[in-house]
Amino acid sequence: MCRLFLNRRANRHTMNPIAVLRTEDLAVEFSTQDAPVRAVQRVGIEVYAGETVALVGESGSGKSVTCLSVMGLLPETGRVSEGRIEFKGKDILAMESDARRRLRGAAMSMVFQEPMTSLNPVFRIGSQIAEAVEVQTGIGRKEAMHRAKDLLDLVRIPEASRRLKNYPHELSGGMRQRVMIAMALAGNPDLLIADEPTTALDVTVQAQILELLAELQAELGMALLFVTHDLGVVAGIADRVYVMYGGQVVESAPVRPLFAQPRMPYTAGLLRSVPSLSRDEVGRMPTIPGQGPAPGEAQRGCTFAPRCEFVQEACRVENVPILESGNRAVRCLRAEELSLS
């Protein structure tokens, strides 16, 4: 265990009744030449210390926008128009910009999909990690380089001392993603957001990165919000799942009940689309027909209605609230009567 994290393990696995991250009725909109476009609406998620929560949905469902709003990294045209974002019980939207900037990278951090767009190609890996450590901890350069080496050890990069001298292009895609994870851990965050961290990797390396994230989450006790469009990778890493569609959360549940008995037709469609060696069918894999709504597209009723095989007229005209039952929630008028497993 690296000395950088020795003092943090004792109390990180105790579940705190206050969520590390909580959003309530979160709405995000982007300004355009014509009118504001709402990309996320009424999103409520919770992530607690010591657990891994998956945020799942097709591309364009609002997953990344939700995460960028949490981190305060929305582009200039975007803004949180409604709702709350709480970090350990404090409304971070009410914070001054300097206070929120100090929170970002230290108490909460984010790993992005493509490391080559985040790493500077003209600086060595060690220098970039050490800079992140300096910014987040305020220590001197020499000690920051020692911690950079510790971080590379932590993310299982062999010959860490030598790798500190490498440039990004000298590392494989999997190694570069491990470097980005190391940088994200520089401030010892309570919350790590991983936004599609394995999409650009081959299957073998993808499995290695998923295993690494699971090990780090268990080892450090941090809260992990794992964002993906692929439900196939969720079962082995997540405790709970939020499914997003059309900028909304349409279902949430612990991972096993969700996989065993989805209550939202969209979730069931995603699960059917996961490749499986046990399938009896041959030929083309099942898909969800049609396309998701464009951001800001005006629509009455259920956002999934145009693509749903179980749609009824009420689904097209009635507003669909999120219905909670125990530790599950679903946004579907027919959830109780449908058998989707």
N, C-alpha and C positions, 0 to 999 in steps of 0.2 A: 504493500500500500504506500503510495507516495506521501511524503511528509506534508505536502501542500494541503491535504484533506484530512489529516489524522484527527483534528479536533472537532470534526463535524459529524461523525457517524453516530455518536452515542444517542442523540435524541432526534435524529431525522426520520426514523421509521414510525414514531408515534403519530397516529392520525390526529391532526388538529381539527377541532370542530369548525374553525374558520378556514374557508377555502383559500389556498394560495392564489388562485385566479378565479374570479367570478364575473361574468358579464350578465347584465339584466336588460332585456328589451333593447339590445344594441342595434342601432341603425347607422349605416354608413352610406353617404352619397357622394357622387362626383359631379362637379360642374361641367357643363358642356355649352356649346354655343346656343343651343336651343333652350334646354331646361335641365335642372339637376336630375341625375340618374341615380336611383337608389339601388345599390349592389347587395346590401345586407339589410335585413329587416327582422326585428323582434328576436334576435339571437340571444339565447341564454345558455351558458355553459359553466360548469364548475370543475376545477381540478384541485385535488388535495395533495398534501405532502405525501410522498411515498407511493403514489399511484401513477400509472400511465393511462392517459385518455387519448383515444384516437378520434380525429375529426375527419370524416370520410365523405366523399361525394365526387361526382364527375367534375372535370375541368369547367370552371365558370360558375360553380355552385356557391362561391363566396368564402371558401375555406381560407385562402391566403389573405383576402381582404380583412377577414376577421382577425387573423394573427397580426397583420401589419397595424391594425388599429390598436391592438393591445400593446404592441411595442412602440407606438407613436411614430411609425415609419410610413404612414400614408403619403403618397405624392401630394404636391401642392394643390392639385385639383380635388383631392379627397378630404372629407372631414366626417367626424362622428356627429351625426345630426340629432340623435336621441339615445337615451339609455345611460347605463353606468358600466364602468370597468373598474372592478375592485381588485387590488393586490393586497392580500393578507388583511382584508377588512377596510382598506383605505381607498377612497375614490381617486384614482390616479388622474382622471380627467379634470379634477379640481386642483391638481398640483400646479405650481409654477413650472415653467419650462425647464429651468435649471434642476429642480428637484426630480422631475421626470427623467431628465437626461442622466442624472446620477443613478437612477434606478435601472435604466436600460443598460444591459451589458454586465451589471454587477448582480443585482438581485434577480433579474430576468434576462434571458439571453436567447438567441435564435440562430439556428443552422439552416442555411438556404439550400436549394436544390443543386445549383451548379457552382462548385467551389472556384472554378477558374474566373468567374465573374466577380468573386469576392476577394481573392488573393491578388496582391500586386505582383506582376510578373518580373519586376526588376529588383525586388528585394528578397533576401534569403528567408527561408521559413522561420528560422530562429529569431530573426529581427522582427518579423511581423507578430509572432506570438508574444515576444518580450514586450513589444509596444502595447499590445492589448493588456498584458499583466500590469504594466506601469500605469496605464490609464485607469484601470479598475481598482488597483490597490495602493497606488502612490509610492511604491517602493522604488529603489534605485535600479539602474540598468544592470549592474552585475548580478544582483539577487534576482532580477526579473529573468535573466538568461538561465539561471539555475532552475527557476520555476518553469520556464519554457521546456526545459529538458524533462522535468517531472511530469508535465502535462503530456508530452509525447509518450512517456512511459505509461501514463494512465490510459491512453487510448490505444495501447498495444502496438506502437510503432517500434519495430526492432532497430537496434543500433541508433538510439535516439540522439546521442551526442553527434554522430556523423550526419544524421538527417537534418539537424539544425542548420547545417551549412548548405543544404540544397536549395535550389530555386524551384518554384512551383512546377515548371514544365519538366523537371527531372523526376517527378513522382507520378505514380499511376493514379487513376481516377479515385480508386478506393483509398489510397494513401492521402490524397488531397482532401477527401471528405473527412478523414480522421483528423487531419490538421485543423479543419474548420471546427470540428467538435471540440478539439483541444482549446482553440481560441474562445469558443463559446463558454468553456468552463473556467476561463481565466479569472473571473470574478467570484467563483464559487456560488453560482446562481441557485436560488430556491426554485426557479421555474426555468425549464429548457423547452423551447418550442422548436420542433424539427419539422420543417416545411418541405415535404417530398424529398427527403435527404437521399433516397436510394433510386430515384427515377432514372437518372442518367448512368446507372451502373449495371454491369451484367449480373446475371442471376446469382452466381457464386459470390461475388463481392457484395451484392445486395444482402445476402444472408449473413455475411460477416459483419456488415455495418449494423444490421438489425440486432444481431447477437451482442455486439458491443454496446449499443444503446440500452438494451435490456440489462446488461451487466452493470453499466454505469448507474442506471436508475436505481437498481437494487443496492449497489455499493454505496452510493452517496445519499440515497433517500430523498432526492429531489423530486419535484413534480415534473412530469414529462407530458407535453401535449404533442402528439405525433400526428402529422397531417399527411393524408394520402388519398389518392383516387382508387387505390387497389385494396379491396377488402381481403384479398388473399394474404396480405402480409400482416393483417391486424390480429388474427387469432392468437398468434404466438407472442405478441408483445403487449397487448392492451388489457387493462382491467375493465374499462368501460368505453362505450362508443357513442359518439354523436354523428348522426347522418344528416348531411346538408343537401338541400335541393332548392334551386331558384332563390338563393340568398336567405333561406330559412332552415332552422333545424326541424326536420320532419320526423325523426325518431331518435330516442336515446335509451340505452339499456346496458347492463353488464354484458360483457362480450359473449359468454356462453349462451344465455337466454336469447340474445339477439340472433346468433347463428342458428340456434335450434328452432326458434319460432319467431321470425320477424312479423311485425304487425302492420308495417307500411308496405304497400305494393312496390314502391321504389326500392326499398331495402331488399325485398325478396328478389327483385330483378338484378340488383347488384350481386347478390349471392349466387344466383344462377349463372352469372357471367364469369365467375371465378373458375379457372381451369381445374379439372379434377381427373386423376388417373382412374377413379372408380366409376366414372360415368359409363352407362351402358350405351348411350347414344353415340352414333358416329356422324361425321359430317361437320357442318359449321357449328361453332359454339353459340349458345343462346345470347341474344343481345336485347337491350331495351329499345324498342322502335322509336323513331322520331328524335328530336333534339330538345334540349332543355331551353327554357325561356331566356331571351336576351336580357341582360341587366336592365332593370327599370321598365321592362315590358308590362304594361297595364293588363291585369287579368283578374277576373272575379273568381271566387271560389278557390278550390285546391290548385296549387301551381302545377301539380303533376297530372291533373285531370286529362289534358290533351294526349298523354302517352299511356294512360292507365287502362289496363284490360278490364278492370272492375268498375269503371266509372259509371255513375248514375247522374241523373239530371241535377240532383241536389248538390253533388260534388262541384258542379260548374258554377253554381250561383251563390252558395252559402259560404260565408267566412268560416274557415276551419281553425279553431283554437288548438293549442297544444293540450292534450288530455293526459293527465298524470294518473298513474296507478302503481302504488308501491315505489319500486326503484326504476320504473319504466315510464316513458312518455312517448306519445305518438300524435302526429297531426294528420288524422284520417277519420272521416265520418263513419267508415265501415269497418274500423279496426276490430271491433268486438265480434262481428259476424263472419269475417273472412278467415279461412284456414290457408296460410301461405307457406307452411313448412314443407 
